[in-house]
Amino acid sequence: MVEKTRRNFLATSASLIAGSVAAAPLGVLAGSHEHAKHGDGLTIDAAAKDTCGTCQYWGGMRKLSEDKSTVTAQSMGWCNNPSSMSYQKLTPADKIMKKTGIWKKWGAI
């Protein structure tokens, strides 16, 4: 007969928790490998006008190529242009602005 005490409960629970914690990194590593394959980003021509990823006001993660010909953007970014219809909204880097005349070239280009 198993004695139902707090000590026995804690002892059996501890072994279950330790097993779960030990197996957790295996799932994390498997998931990170999947993201590494698809983490190249979206490449946009740096000369593209009226495109969010090349706009001074776009607040997403982006990187300019060494020859300044392309912009590589990761994920989505906030529109910080008060004149835009997308102001304070998340937009993809390749989104074309509907309203002309409000796009401003990113200073790094």
ZAROLO-47679 format. One record per residue (C-alpha): residue number from 1; residue in three letters; x, y negated, z. Coordinates in Angstrom, 2 decimals, padded with zeros to 5 digits, always signed. Layout:
[NUM; 'ALA'; [X; Y; Z]]
...
END
This chain:
[1; 'MET'; [+000.00; +000.00; +000.00]]
[2; 'VAL'; [+001.33; -003.46; -000.98]]
[3; 'GLU'; [+001.46; -005.92; +001.83]]
[4; 'LYS'; [-000.21; -009.18; +000.77]]
[5; 'THR'; [+001.93; -011.84; +002.35]]
[6; 'ARG'; [+003.14; -015.20; +001.19]]
[7; 'ARG'; [+006.72; -013.91; +001.11]]
[8; 'ASN'; [+005.84; -011.03; -001.24]]
[9; 'PHE'; [+003.83; -013.36; -003.47]]
[10; 'LEU'; [+006.74; -015.79; -003.76]]
[11; 'ALA'; [+009.22; -013.01; -004.44]]
[12; 'THR'; [+007.18; -011.54; -007.30]]
[13; 'SER'; [+006.31; -014.97; -008.72]]
[14; 'ALA'; [+009.94; -016.04; -008.72]]
[15; 'SER'; [+010.96; -013.12; -010.92]]
[16; 'LEU'; [+008.17; -013.92; -013.41]]
[17; 'ILE'; [+009.14; -017.59; -013.56]]
[18; 'ALA'; [+012.83; -016.76; -013.97]]
[19; 'GLY'; [+012.01; -014.48; -016.90]]
[20; 'SER'; [+009.93; -017.17; -018.58]]
[21; 'VAL'; [+012.61; -019.81; -018.13]]
[22; 'ALA'; [+015.29; -017.48; -019.51]]
[23; 'ALA'; [+013.22; -016.76; -022.64]]
[24; 'ALA'; [+012.26; -020.43; -023.24]]
[25; 'PRO'; [+015.54; -021.49; -024.94]]
[26; 'LEU'; [+015.08; -018.76; -027.54]]
[27; 'GLY'; [+011.85; -020.38; -028.69]]
[28; 'VAL'; [+013.41; -023.85; -028.65]]
[29; 'LEU'; [+016.34; -022.72; -030.80]]
[30; 'ALA'; [+014.07; -021.04; -033.29]]
[31; 'GLY'; [+011.99; -024.19; -033.61]]
[32; 'SER'; [+014.97; -026.53; -033.97]]
[33; 'HIS'; [+016.33; -024.47; -036.84]]
[34; 'GLU'; [+013.07; -024.98; -038.70]]
[35; 'HIS'; [+013.23; -028.75; -038.25]]
[36; 'ALA'; [+016.84; -028.91; -039.38]]
[37; 'LYS'; [+015.91; -027.58; -042.82]]
[38; 'HIS'; [+013.25; -030.22; -043.39]]
[39; 'GLY'; [+014.94; -033.21; -041.75]]
[40; 'ASP'; [+016.50; -034.68; -044.88]]
[41; 'GLY'; [+014.04; -037.55; -045.03]]
[42; 'LEU'; [+012.41; -039.37; -047.90]]
[43; 'THR'; [+014.69; -041.02; -050.46]]
[44; 'ILE'; [+013.52; -044.30; -051.98]]
[45; 'ASP'; [+015.17; -046.44; -054.63]]
[46; 'ALA'; [+016.59; -049.52; -052.87]]
[47; 'ALA'; [+015.41; -051.73; -055.73]]
[48; 'ALA'; [+011.75; -050.73; -055.18]]
[49; 'LYS'; [+009.62; -053.78; -054.46]]
[50; 'ASP'; [+006.32; -053.81; -052.56]]
[51; 'THR'; [+007.36; -050.54; -050.84]]
[52; 'CYS'; [+007.24; -050.27; -047.05]]
[53; 'GLY'; [+010.62; -048.53; -046.67]]
[54; 'THR'; [+012.48; -051.38; -048.40]]
[55; 'CYS'; [+010.63; -054.17; -046.59]]
[56; 'GLN'; [+012.21; -056.31; -043.88]]
[57; 'TYR'; [+009.12; -055.86; -041.69]]
[58; 'TRP'; [+008.93; -052.05; -041.76]]
[59; 'GLY'; [+009.88; -050.58; -038.37]]
[60; 'GLY'; [+010.78; -046.98; -039.15]]
[61; 'MET'; [+014.02; -045.02; -038.98]]
[62; 'ARG'; [+015.94; -045.56; -042.20]]
[63; 'LYS'; [+019.46; -045.49; -043.53]]
[64; 'LEU'; [+020.99; -047.22; -046.52]]
[65; 'SER'; [+023.32; -045.21; -048.75]]
[66; 'GLU'; [+026.98; -046.29; -048.99]]
[67; 'ASP'; [+026.51; -047.66; -052.52]]
[68; 'LYS'; [+023.28; -049.40; -051.41]]
[69; 'SER'; [+021.26; -047.73; -054.17]]
[70; 'THR'; [+018.90; -045.65; -052.02]]
[71; 'VAL'; [+017.16; -045.84; -048.66]]
[72; 'THR'; [+016.58; -042.61; -046.73]]
[73; 'ALA'; [+013.66; -042.91; -044.34]]
[74; 'GLN'; [+012.61; -040.53; -041.58]]
[75; 'SER'; [+008.98; -040.09; -040.61]]
[76; 'MET'; [+006.59; -043.02; -040.32]]
[77; 'GLY'; [+007.15; -046.64; -039.31]]
[78; 'TRP'; [+005.22; -049.56; -037.89]]
[79; 'CYS'; [+004.26; -052.43; -040.14]]
[80; 'ASN'; [+005.35; -055.64; -038.43]]
[81; 'ASN'; [+004.23; -058.03; -041.17]]
[82; 'PRO'; [+001.34; -060.17; -039.87]]
[83; 'SER'; [+000.26; -060.93; -043.47]]
[84; 'SER'; [-000.14; -057.24; -044.35]]
[85; 'MET'; [-003.35; -055.22; -044.28]]
[86; 'SER'; [-001.33; -052.52; -042.48]]
[87; 'TYR'; [-000.11; -054.85; -039.70]]
[88; 'GLN'; [+000.53; -052.90; -036.46]]
[89; 'LYS'; [-000.30; -049.60; -038.14]]
[90; 'LEU'; [+001.88; -046.60; -038.94]]
[91; 'THR'; [+002.77; -046.34; -042.62]]
[92; 'PRO'; [+004.91; -043.94; -044.64]]
[93; 'ALA'; [+008.08; -045.36; -046.14]]
[94; 'ASP'; [+006.91; -044.78; -049.71]]
[95; 'LYS'; [+003.60; -046.62; -049.30]]
[96; 'ILE'; [+003.03; -049.29; -051.91]]
[97; 'MET'; [+001.64; -052.55; -050.53]]
[98; 'LYS'; [-001.74; -053.48; -052.01]]
[99; 'LYS'; [-001.36; -057.19; -051.37]]
[100; 'THR'; [+001.40; -058.72; -053.50]]
[101; 'GLY'; [+003.61; -061.59; -052.43]]
[102; 'ILE'; [+004.05; -060.54; -048.80]]
[103; 'TRP'; [+006.90; -058.04; -049.23]]
[104; 'LYS'; [+010.31; -059.29; -048.10]]
[105; 'LYS'; [+013.49; -057.44; -049.09]]
[106; 'TRP'; [+015.23; -055.63; -046.21]]
[107; 'GLY'; [+018.28; -057.68; -045.25]]
[108; 'ALA'; [+020.63; -054.67; -045.29]]
[109; 'ILE'; [+020.04; -054.05; -049.02]]
END
